Each structure stands twice: as structure tokens, then as C-alpha cells.
Amino acid sequence: MNTTSSRPLLGAVFILSVVICGAIGIWSVLAPDAVAGAANALTGFALTTLDWLFLMLCTSFVVLGAVLALGPYGCSR
């Protein structure tokens, strides 16, 4: 498997993730009330519009975490 061809894409994804997380972090420090309002609005939208999908996804992640923790991968070294 040639990993050199996928390396630039991985670097681009990492850099984009750092930029997005950094922008959200700076926004949170500069305007915490605006971030709280946006987070509440996004959560409210998800709960009213995508209620069953949102609930099933959250439940699936909890079940997946429990299966991984209690399964053979739970005590990986």
C-alpha cells in the first residue's frame, strides 16, 4: 500500500480541522454569549427538527461506546 499519495490529503484535513477548531475557540473567548446562543439554537433545531434521528444517533453512540469498552477492544494496550 502506498501511503505517500494519501499523506497530503491527511495533512490538509488536519490543517482544516485545526483552523476550524481554532476559530471556534477564539470566537468562544471573544464572544461567549454569542457562542452560547448559537449552541442553544443549533441544539434546539436538532431536537425539534431532527428529534428521532438525533435521539437514535446519540443512543447509538452510547451503545457503541459501551460495546467497545466492554468488548475485546476495551483493554487494548
CORPEHU-V723113 format. One record per pair of residues at least 12 apart in sequence whose C-alpha atoms are under 10 Angstrom apart, sorted by sequence separation. I is the first residue (numbers start at 1). J is the second residue. If there is no record, write none. Layout:
# CORPEHU-V723113
I;J, I;J
This chain:
# CORPEHU-V723113
none
